[in-house]
Amino acid sequence: MANAFPPAQILTTLIALRDRAMAAETLNALAFSMANDLYSLLPFRQALVFSHTGRHPELLCISGLAKPAEDSPYLVWLKQASRWVADQFADTTPKAGQTTATIWIDREKTDPPPDIAEGWSEWWAAGLLVVSFHRPNGERLGFIIFQLETGVPEGLLEQLGGVFRTWGYCWHQLSGGTKKRRWRPSRRAAIIIAIVAAALLFIPVRQSALAPAEIVSRDTQIISAPLNGVIDVIAVRPNQQVTKGDLLFTLDQTTLRNKADVLIQEVAVAEAELQAASQGAFNNPQSKGELTVLSGRVQQRRAELAAVLAQLDRTRIEAPADGVVVFTDPNDWIGKPVATGERILQLANPDQPAMRIELSVADAITLEVGADVTLFLTAYPLEPVRGKILETSYQARPHNDGIVSYRLLANIENRPEHVRLGLHGTAKLYGDRVPLGYYLLRRPLATARAWSGL
């Protein structure tokens, strides 16, 4: 029938077929065009389009049907038949530079399985023209089956080669373009990989943990309130260098001074009464008995006055040694009532710096005294500070941010010039060497045990 067309009409039809394929926006639209539009040049009984990117072919379109019933006996048989057809050109690959391959399957010249042969005689034509489509890298995209009662007319297959290549190009682009082949190791390679991976899990690595840290002094004195009172004046600023005897802060003296003034008057009155009784004792024997009581009262008032004056002297708190004053904002303390023994500030020796590390319970590892520590200061991230652990706390306690952690103290080796009290950073602590598998699975195993209770 194809020979009845003039060459110009065949050329026009081929161009129209290519244009429809190029206009397809989805793979289903392309499959519909492939299954139906070629009938004018190649009169087939039925055309079937299959995608073959997975293990088994998948039906995309059947000529003349918009949506075939999936539970029909024909489609159930077609799943097996499509796999058998795919096996017929399993070893057929496109020629160099081509992305399509064509084979002819004749029922009389092949020996399909009985179940395939039975369905073929019932539903299919005598011959099958199968065109497979591939990516440029050789990966198969799918194939189309044309059912023909007779062979392909002479010369037509060569004329349709351009249409087949256009279909393959459009299929390649609509299915995502060139895809890299996934490497699938052989069984032997998989066993070798598993053995190597298992061996890697036993490689010894050094345990490590990260924790916030601060530069503090190993020689620190607590300056606390010597008596109950109210903070009157803070004479220093945070991180100020002071020398021994410098005034640090004072307590309000108003109450004590008023009490001292009252006691001074009471002492004067008691002394006057004692003097009057002493003078009257010469003429009045009864006054001699009062001398002892009045003398004791004078001594009591004097002792009370001396105690108040001593408290007045203690309202001025001075630095007991040279160092750096460590405390919060002075405005937080001025006018604040304090009790005896309440900590106001710290006096730190800047010549003995150390690292104070807060290691959370979740990140805790086995650490011994002498373990290595590297501190990365926030202000100097490119100049790490190294040291060794001096002491560790036995019990974990909540930190200022609410995280339960252990407190560790580490020294600073070869003290750098930029290290000063109050600097913060992140410390990396190094523990013993453990297998890589334990290092990777320690946290997940601990979480699983805490969740499951095993």
GUZA-6931 format. One record per residue (C-alpha): residue in one letter; x, y, z. Coordinates in nm, 4 decimals, padded with zeros to 6 digits. Example, Ala and Ser with C-alpha at 12.3 -4.5 7.8 and 13.67 -1.06 7.14 Angstrom:
2
(A, (01.2300, -00.4500, 00.7800))
(S, (01.3670, -00.1060, 00.7140))
//
This chain:
454
(M, (00.0000, 00.0000, 00.0000))
(A, (00.2918, 00.2254, 00.0646))
(N, (00.3949, 00.1999, -00.3021))
(A, (00.0626, 00.3670, -00.3974))
(F, (00.1856, 00.6975, -00.2554))
(P, (00.3930, 00.9236, -00.4718))
(P, (00.7346, 00.9948, -00.3272))
(A, (00.6312, 01.3545, -00.2500))
(Q, (00.3349, 01.2384, -00.0431))
(I, (00.5530, 00.9900, 00.1472))
(L, (00.8029, 01.2676, 00.2215))
(T, (00.5223, 01.4944, 00.3398))
(T, (00.3864, 01.2200, 00.5674))
(L, (00.7310, 01.1510, 00.7129))
(I, (00.7816, 01.5193, 00.7882))
(A, (00.4397, 01.5342, 00.9564))
(L, (00.5282, 01.2292, 01.1702))
(R, (00.8514, 01.3962, 01.2840))
(D, (00.6722, 01.7211, 01.3625))
(R, (00.4136, 01.5403, 01.5787))
(A, (00.6881, 01.3609, 01.7655))
(M, (00.8797, 01.6829, 01.8279))
(A, (00.5594, 01.8523, 01.9479))
(A, (00.4933, 01.5876, 02.2159))
(E, (00.5296, 01.7369, 02.5655))
(T, (00.5151, 01.4120, 02.7623))
(L, (00.6312, 01.0547, 02.7117))
(N, (00.2687, 00.9327, 02.7047))
(A, (00.1850, 01.1798, 02.4285))
(L, (00.4852, 01.0580, 02.2291))
(A, (00.3845, 00.6935, 02.2812))
(F, (00.0304, 00.7699, 02.1569))
(S, (00.1699, 00.9299, 01.8401))
(M, (00.4050, 00.6367, 01.7818))
(A, (00.1260, 00.3804, 01.8201))
(N, (-00.1292, 00.5516, 01.5915))
(D, (00.0220, 00.7970, 01.3432))
(L, (00.2257, 00.5514, 01.1329))
(Y, (-00.0759, 00.3540, 01.0136))
(S, (-00.1063, 00.5553, 00.6922))
(L, (00.2360, 00.4325, 00.5787))
(L, (00.2531, 00.0948, 00.7510))
(P, (-00.0884, -00.0740, 00.7839))
(F, (-00.0532, -00.2845, 01.0976))
(R, (-00.3108, -00.4796, 01.2932))
(Q, (-00.1952, -00.3322, 01.6215))
(A, (00.0981, -00.1321, 01.7614))
(L, (00.2225, -00.1576, 02.1191))
(V, (00.4684, 00.0795, 02.2884))
(F, (00.6689, -00.0450, 02.5897))
(S, (00.9081, 00.1315, 02.8266))
(H, (01.2016, -00.0882, 02.9247))
(T, (01.4077, 00.1101, 03.1760))
(G, (01.3526, -00.1374, 03.4614))
(R, (01.3791, -00.5129, 03.4897))
(H, (01.0589, -00.5796, 03.2927))
(P, (00.8861, -00.3936, 03.0086))
(E, (00.6005, -00.1609, 03.0986))
(L, (00.3126, -00.0970, 02.8578))
(L, (00.2716, 00.2700, 02.7647))
(C, (00.0184, 00.2677, 02.4817))
(I, (-00.1853, 00.0392, 02.2505))
(S, (-00.3016, 00.1678, 01.9159))
(G, (-00.6713, 00.2486, 01.9040))
(L, (-00.7131, 00.2416, 02.2857))
(A, (-00.7001, 00.5424, 02.5099))
(K, (-00.6684, 00.3391, 02.8313))
(P, (-00.6718, -00.0428, 02.8180))
(A, (-00.8312, -00.2425, 03.0996))
(E, (-00.5508, -00.3699, 03.3213))
(D, (-00.7360, -00.6845, 03.4305))
(S, (-00.8237, -00.8103, 03.0824))
(P, (-00.6885, -01.1557, 02.9827))
(Y, (-00.5069, -00.9988, 02.6892))
(L, (-00.3056, -00.7613, 02.9058))
(V, (-00.2248, -01.0356, 03.1541))
(W, (-00.0841, -01.2462, 02.8700))
(L, (00.0839, -00.9386, 02.7186))
(K, (00.3073, -00.8980, 03.0247))
(Q, (00.4641, -01.2386, 02.9599))
(A, (00.4743, -01.1881, 02.5837))
(S, (00.6523, -00.8517, 02.6145))
(R, (00.9255, -01.0099, 02.8276))
(W, (00.9743, -01.2835, 02.5664))
(V, (00.9936, -01.0246, 02.2870))
(A, (01.2472, -00.8218, 02.4873))
(D, (01.4613, -01.1339, 02.5232))
(Q, (01.4672, -01.1791, 02.1435))
(F, (01.6739, -00.8643, 02.0923))
(A, (01.8617, -00.8759, 02.4238))
(D, (02.1902, -00.9153, 02.2352))
(T, (02.0957, -00.6724, 01.9566))
(T, (02.2587, -00.3288, 01.9893))
(P, (02.2333, -00.0282, 01.7580))
(K, (02.5031, 00.0310, 01.5033))
(A, (02.7749, 00.2838, 01.5753))
(G, (02.6266, 00.6321, 01.5872))
(Q, (02.2666, 00.4958, 01.5916))
(T, (02.0110, 00.4916, 01.8744))
(T, (01.7603, 00.2445, 01.7198))
(A, (01.7666, -00.1230, 01.6244))
(T, (01.5072, -00.3161, 01.4207))
(I, (01.4306, -00.6907, 01.4119))
(W, (01.1622, -00.9035, 01.2385))
(I, (01.0038, -01.1921, 01.4290))
(D, (00.8070, -01.4458, 01.2232))
(R, (00.5750, -01.6849, 01.4054))
(E, (00.6517, -01.9652, 01.1628))
(K, (01.0281, -01.9310, 01.2067))
(T, (01.0426, -01.8999, 01.5867))
(D, (00.9653, -02.1410, 01.8654))
(P, (00.8057, -01.9432, 02.1528))
(P, (00.6951, -02.1111, 02.4760))
(P, (00.3566, -02.2853, 02.4580))
(D, (00.1718, -02.0194, 02.6575))
(I, (00.3177, -01.7439, 02.4366))
(A, (00.2451, -01.9374, 02.1143))
(E, (-00.1161, -01.9993, 02.2178))
(G, (-00.1843, -01.6315, 02.2862))
(W, (00.0043, -01.5257, 01.9727))
(S, (-00.2199, -01.7352, 01.7477))
(E, (-00.5257, -01.5848, 01.9178))
(W, (-00.4381, -01.2160, 01.9484))
(W, (-00.1371, -01.1262, 01.7340))
(A, (-00.0644, -01.1182, 01.3619))
(A, (00.1783, -01.3589, 01.1949))
(G, (00.4773, -01.1242, 01.2001))
(L, (00.6188, -00.8657, 01.4409))
(L, (00.8302, -00.5670, 01.3458))
(V, (01.0120, -00.4644, 01.6665))
(V, (01.2017, -00.1340, 01.6910))
(S, (01.4084, -00.0763, 02.0078))
(F, (01.5213, 00.2688, 02.1230))
(H, (01.8402, 00.3424, 02.3153))
(R, (02.0236, 00.6346, 02.4716))
(P, (02.3518, 00.7493, 02.3146))
(N, (02.5361, 00.5531, 02.5850))
(G, (02.3575, 00.2309, 02.4876))
(E, (02.1048, 00.2191, 02.7725))
(R, (01.7699, 00.0846, 02.6481))
(L, (01.4681, 00.3139, 02.6694))
(G, (01.1943, 00.0904, 02.5289))
(F, (01.0549, -00.0620, 02.2103))
(I, (00.7516, -00.0635, 01.9820))
(I, (00.5878, -00.3720, 01.8275))
(F, (00.4040, -00.3491, 01.4952))
(Q, (00.1830, -00.6522, 01.4198))
(L, (00.1858, -00.7220, 01.0432))
(E, (00.0193, -00.9944, 00.8416))
(T, (00.2951, -00.9692, 00.5813))
(G, (00.6488, -00.8380, 00.5819))
(V, (00.7452, -00.4718, 00.5536))
(P, (00.7143, -00.3396, 00.1950))
(E, (01.0481, -00.3139, 00.0159))
(G, (01.2259, 00.0167, 00.0740))
(L, (00.9780, 00.1434, 00.3332))
(L, (01.1860, 00.0392, 00.6330))
(E, (01.4783, 00.2512, 00.5089))
(Q, (01.2455, 00.5480, 00.4568))
(L, (01.1102, 00.5091, 00.8126))
(G, (01.4588, 00.5100, 00.9657))
(G, (01.4526, 00.8895, 01.0087))
(V, (01.1156, 00.8724, 01.1884))
(F, (01.2447, 00.5976, 01.4196))
(R, (01.5530, 00.8053, 01.5081))
(T, (01.3307, 01.1075, 01.5760))
(W, (01.1181, 00.8970, 01.8106))
(G, (01.4304, 00.7774, 01.9899))
(Y, (01.5660, 01.1310, 02.0278))
(C, (01.2340, 01.2620, 02.1640))
(W, (01.2051, 00.9629, 02.4012))
(H, (01.5585, 01.0292, 02.5252))
(Q, (01.4833, 01.3955, 02.5961))
(L, (01.1409, 01.3391, 02.7535))
(S, (01.2768, 01.0734, 02.9893))
(G, (01.5399, 01.3025, 03.1382))
(G, (01.8225, 01.3108, 02.8871))
(T, (02.1474, 01.1297, 02.9361))
(K, (02.1685, 00.9406, 03.2629))
(K, (02.4739, 00.7947, 03.4159))
(R, (02.4711, 00.4230, 03.4570))
(R, (02.4659, 00.3064, 03.8126))
(W, (02.7554, 00.0889, 03.9001))
(R, (02.6365, -00.2418, 04.0359))
(P, (02.9122, -00.4456, 04.1930))
(S, (02.9346, -00.8156, 04.1309))
(R, (02.8843, -01.0616, 04.4135))
(R, (03.2577, -01.1045, 04.4565))
(A, (03.3135, -00.7293, 04.4582))
(A, (03.0320, -00.6858, 04.7115))
(I, (03.1920, -00.9454, 04.9419))
(I, (03.5301, -00.7732, 04.9132))
(I, (03.3722, -00.4344, 04.9863))
(A, (03.1937, -00.5788, 05.2907))
(I, (03.5173, -00.7320, 05.4235))
(V, (03.7084, -00.4057, 05.3732))
(A, (03.4293, -00.2074, 05.5417))
(A, (03.4265, -00.4483, 05.8368))
(A, (03.8045, -00.4216, 05.8659))
(L, (03.7840, -00.0422, 05.8645))
(L, (03.5519, -00.0553, 06.1655))
(F, (03.8394, -00.1988, 06.3717))
(I, (04.0861, 00.0780, 06.2859))
(P, (04.1828, 00.2500, 06.6128))
(V, (04.0911, 00.6172, 06.6269))
(R, (04.1167, 00.8639, 06.9094))
(Q, (03.7990, 00.9604, 07.0886))
(S, (03.7270, 01.3301, 07.1039))
(A, (03.4537, 01.5612, 07.2265))
(L, (03.3732, 01.9299, 07.1930))
(A, (03.2677, 02.1485, 07.4855))
(P, (03.2424, 02.5217, 07.5672))
(A, (03.5359, 02.6595, 07.7631))
(E, (03.6527, 02.9803, 07.9298))
(I, (03.9909, 03.1171, 08.0323))
(V, (03.9995, 03.1453, 08.4126))
(S, (04.2668, 03.1696, 08.6787))
(R, (04.3902, 02.8750, 08.8817))
(D, (04.4628, 03.1118, 09.1747))
(T, (04.1335, 03.2828, 09.2597))
(Q, (04.0135, 03.4405, 09.5834))
(I, (03.6478, 03.4904, 09.6627))
(I, (03.5652, 03.8394, 09.7931))
(S, (03.2435, 03.8195, 09.9907))
(A, (03.0400, 04.0554, 10.2070))
(P, (03.1915, 04.0765, 10.5621))
(L, (02.8533, 04.1646, 10.7203))
(N, (02.4928, 04.2289, 10.6350))
(G, (02.4373, 04.5520, 10.4512))
(V, (02.3762, 04.7323, 10.1237))
(I, (02.6361, 04.7877, 09.8514))
(D, (02.7134, 05.1595, 09.8450))
(V, (03.0028, 05.2044, 09.6030))
(I, (03.1832, 04.9722, 09.3586))
(A, (03.5272, 05.1257, 09.3260))
(V, (03.6571, 04.9005, 09.0440))
(R, (03.5510, 04.7911, 08.6987))
(P, (03.5237, 04.4326, 08.5720))
(N, (03.8608, 04.2848, 08.4692))
(Q, (04.0462, 04.5760, 08.6267))
(Q, (04.4015, 04.5152, 08.7473))
(V, (04.4366, 04.6025, 09.1181))
(T, (04.7162, 04.5906, 09.3730))
(K, (04.7070, 04.4868, 09.7356))
(G, (04.5225, 04.7439, 09.9502))
(D, (04.3184, 04.8993, 09.6681))
(L, (03.9565, 04.9706, 09.7583))
(L, (03.7172, 04.7268, 09.5917))
(F, (03.3762, 04.8296, 09.7240))
(T, (03.2081, 04.9750, 10.0309))
(L, (02.8891, 04.8984, 10.2203))
(D, (02.6450, 05.1689, 10.3233))
(Q, (02.7503, 05.3109, 10.6648))
(T, (02.4378, 05.5087, 10.7514))
(T, (02.2894, 05.2588, 10.9947))
(L, (02.6188, 05.1823, 11.1637))
(R, (02.7109, 05.5519, 11.2004))
(N, (02.3748, 05.6320, 11.3594))
(K, (02.4207, 05.3413, 11.5950))
(A, (02.7740, 05.4594, 11.6768))
(D, (02.6503, 05.8126, 11.7526))
(V, (02.3878, 05.6748, 11.9908))
(L, (02.6454, 05.4558, 12.1652))
(I, (02.8809, 05.7516, 12.2037))
(Q, (02.6088, 05.9407, 12.3892))
(E, (02.5263, 05.6370, 12.6004))
(V, (02.8935, 05.5976, 12.6934))
(A, (02.9078, 05.9639, 12.7948))
(V, (02.5948, 05.9300, 13.0081))
(A, (02.7254, 05.6122, 13.1717))
(E, (03.0601, 05.7776, 13.2481))
(A, (02.8824, 06.0825, 13.3998))
(E, (02.6680, 05.8598, 13.6213))
(L, (02.9776, 05.6693, 13.7312))
(Q, (03.1610, 05.9912, 13.8143))
(A, (02.8655, 06.1295, 14.0161))
(A, (02.8373, 05.8080, 14.2105))
(S, (03.2105, 05.8102, 14.2836))
(Q, (03.1908, 06.1636, 14.4263))
(G, (02.8842, 06.0862, 14.6380))
(A, (03.0336, 05.7701, 14.7804))
(F, (03.2323, 05.9758, 15.0385))
(N, (02.9173, 06.1101, 15.2052))
(N, (02.6581, 05.8427, 15.1124))
(P, (02.7404, 05.4812, 15.1906))
(Q, (02.4568, 05.3668, 14.9658))
(S, (02.6370, 05.5131, 14.6577))
(K, (02.9303, 05.2787, 14.7149))
(G, (02.7105, 04.9804, 14.6221))
(E, (02.6107, 05.1396, 14.2916))
(L, (02.9695, 05.1967, 14.1771))
(T, (03.0130, 04.8346, 14.0645))
(V, (02.6922, 04.8376, 13.8577))
(L, (02.7697, 05.1721, 13.6956))
(S, (03.1253, 05.0692, 13.6174))
(G, (03.0002, 04.7522, 13.4448))
(R, (02.7505, 04.9563, 13.2440))
(V, (03.0260, 05.1905, 13.1234))
(Q, (03.2379, 04.8970, 13.0106))
(Q, (02.9383, 04.7432, 12.8287))
(R, (02.8647, 05.0647, 12.6403))
(R, (03.2293, 05.1028, 12.5480))
(A, (03.2436, 04.7433, 12.4172))
(E, (02.9285, 04.7974, 12.2102))
(L, (03.0778, 05.1162, 12.0653))
(A, (03.4042, 04.9398, 11.9805))
(A, (03.2146, 04.6619, 11.8016))
(V, (03.0187, 04.9110, 11.5927))
(L, (03.3362, 05.1051, 11.5058))
(A, (03.5009, 04.7758, 11.4019))
(Q, (03.2032, 04.7030, 11.1750))
(L, (03.2402, 05.0503, 11.0261))
(D, (03.5996, 04.9704, 10.9398))
(R, (03.4888, 04.6443, 10.7744))
(T, (03.2517, 04.8294, 10.5415))
(R, (03.5551, 04.9164, 10.3290))
(I, (03.6663, 04.6037, 10.1453))
(E, (04.0182, 04.6209, 10.0047))
(A, (04.2120, 04.3875, 09.7780))
(P, (04.4032, 04.1260, 09.9818))
(A, (04.6532, 04.0717, 09.6978))
(D, (04.7407, 04.1788, 09.3458))
(G, (04.5169, 04.0471, 09.0688))
(V, (04.2315, 04.1065, 08.8276))
(V, (03.8806, 04.1770, 08.9530))
(V, (03.6194, 03.9439, 08.8029))
(F, (03.2492, 04.0216, 08.8444))
(T, (02.9438, 04.1384, 08.6499))
(D, (02.8206, 04.4896, 08.5790))
(P, (02.8668, 04.7238, 08.8800))
(N, (02.5161, 04.8598, 08.8283))
(D, (02.3821, 04.5156, 08.9185))
(W, (02.5338, 04.5487, 09.2673))
(I, (02.4986, 04.9144, 09.3706))
(G, (02.2091, 04.9438, 09.6169))
(K, (02.1636, 04.5677, 09.6442))
(P, (02.1241, 04.4187, 09.9963))
(V, (02.3769, 04.1449, 10.0690))
(A, (02.4157, 03.8944, 10.3519))
(T, (02.7274, 03.7989, 10.5392))
(G, (02.9388, 03.5653, 10.3291))
(E, (02.7588, 03.6394, 09.9997))
(R, (03.0044, 03.6371, 09.7077))
(I, (03.0446, 03.9763, 09.5449))
(L, (03.3434, 03.9302, 09.3141))
(Q, (03.6577, 03.7267, 09.2528))
(L, (04.0187, 03.8324, 09.2604))
(A, (04.2079, 03.6269, 09.0022))
(N, (04.5806, 03.5958, 08.9487))
(P, (04.6352, 03.6605, 08.5726))
(D, (04.9762, 03.4910, 08.5817))
(Q, (04.8203, 03.1469, 08.6312))
(P, (04.5577, 03.1078, 08.3526))
(A, (04.3708, 02.7805, 08.2933))
(M, (04.0818, 02.6445, 08.0907))
(R, (03.7483, 02.5789, 08.2595))
(I, (03.5542, 02.3331, 08.0428))
(E, (03.1841, 02.2423, 08.0705))
(L, (03.1484, 01.8941, 07.9162))
(S, (02.7827, 01.7946, 07.8761))
(V, (02.6737, 01.4511, 07.9915))
(A, (02.5603, 01.3579, 07.6387))
(D, (02.9117, 01.4203, 07.4990))
(A, (03.1073, 01.2763, 07.7922))
(I, (03.3900, 01.0356, 07.7090))
(T, (03.6480, 00.8609, 07.9243))
(L, (03.9044, 01.1231, 08.0245))
(E, (04.1983, 01.0882, 08.2586))
(V, (04.4142, 01.3521, 08.4223))
(G, (04.6787, 01.4495, 08.1681))
(A, (04.4547, 01.4082, 07.8600))
(D, (04.5249, 01.6551, 07.5801))
(V, (04.3020, 01.9573, 07.5245))
(T, (04.2984, 02.2069, 07.2385))
(L, (04.1079, 02.5320, 07.2867))
(F, (03.9876, 02.7371, 06.9884))
(L, (03.9108, 03.0842, 07.1178))
(T, (03.6248, 03.2709, 06.9552))
(A, (03.8371, 03.5859, 06.9291))
(Y, (04.1425, 03.3991, 06.7910))
(P, (04.0120, 03.0939, 06.5994))
(L, (04.3361, 03.0488, 06.4043))
(E, (04.5584, 03.0404, 06.7129))
(P, (04.4665, 02.7290, 06.9156))
(V, (04.5686, 02.7015, 07.2808))
(R, (04.6945, 02.3635, 07.3998))
(G, (04.7011, 02.2112, 07.7458))
(K, (04.6305, 01.9054, 07.9600))
(I, (04.3505, 01.8184, 08.2000))
(L, (04.4355, 01.8870, 08.5640))
(E, (04.1138, 01.7812, 08.7374))
(T, (03.7627, 01.6625, 08.6612))
(S, (03.4434, 01.6893, 08.8617))
(Y, (03.2934, 01.3724, 09.0020))
(Q, (02.9309, 01.4826, 08.9750))
(A, (02.7535, 01.6518, 08.6841))
(R, (02.5600, 01.9661, 08.7648))
(P, (02.3351, 02.2027, 08.5674))
(H, (02.5290, 02.4764, 08.3920))
(N, (02.4118, 02.8373, 08.3520))
(D, (02.2323, 02.7452, 08.0281))
(G, (02.0508, 02.4554, 08.1973))
(I, (02.2610, 02.1769, 08.0431))
(V, (02.3832, 01.9135, 08.2880))
(S, (02.7613, 01.8927, 08.2481))
(Y, (03.0881, 01.7974, 08.4103))
(R, (03.3357, 02.0720, 08.4982))
(L, (03.6971, 02.0152, 08.3979))
(L, (04.0077, 02.2241, 08.4572))
(A, (04.3051, 02.2179, 08.2209))
(N, (04.6349, 02.4050, 08.2235))
(I, (04.7764, 02.6133, 07.9387))
(E, (05.1097, 02.5087, 07.7923))
(N, (05.3480, 02.7700, 07.6544))
(R, (05.1066, 03.0489, 07.7338))
(P, (05.0447, 03.2616, 07.4211))
(E, (05.0413, 03.6380, 07.4491))
(H, (04.6780, 03.6722, 07.3383))
(V, (04.5447, 03.4545, 07.6237))
(R, (04.3702, 03.6570, 07.8911))
(L, (04.1061, 03.5937, 08.1524))
(G, (03.7456, 03.5928, 08.0393))
(L, (03.7973, 03.4740, 07.6819))
(H, (03.5551, 03.2069, 07.5612))
(G, (03.5844, 02.9373, 07.2980))
(T, (03.5358, 02.5709, 07.2141))
(A, (03.7628, 02.3049, 07.3600))
(K, (03.8372, 01.9747, 07.1905))
(L, (03.9187, 01.6996, 07.4377))
(Y, (04.1071, 01.3862, 07.3332))
(G, (04.0452, 01.0510, 07.5001))
(D, (04.1797, 00.6991, 07.4501))
(R, (04.1944, 00.5182, 07.1177))
(V, (03.8913, 00.3040, 07.0334))
(P, (03.7768, 00.1084, 06.7236))
(L, (03.6227, 00.3192, 06.4496))
(G, (03.2973, 00.1236, 06.4787))
(Y, (03.2636, 00.2142, 06.8464))
(Y, (03.3493, 00.5770, 06.7686))
(L, (03.0723, 00.5995, 06.5067))
(L, (02.8061, 00.4014, 06.6925))
(R, (02.8636, 00.5189, 07.0516))
(R, (02.6050, 00.7964, 07.0429))
(P, (02.3380, 00.6017, 06.8476))
(L, (02.3779, 00.3005, 07.0779))
(A, (02.3513, 00.5172, 07.3893))
(T, (02.0391, 00.6844, 07.2516))
(A, (01.8844, 00.3496, 07.1585))
(R, (01.9506, 00.2056, 07.5037))
(A, (01.8082, 00.5129, 07.6755))
(W, (01.4983, 00.4927, 07.4555))
(S, (01.4466, 00.1171, 07.4798))
(G, (01.5629, 00.0674, 07.8380))
(L, (01.7761, -00.2356, 07.7480))
//
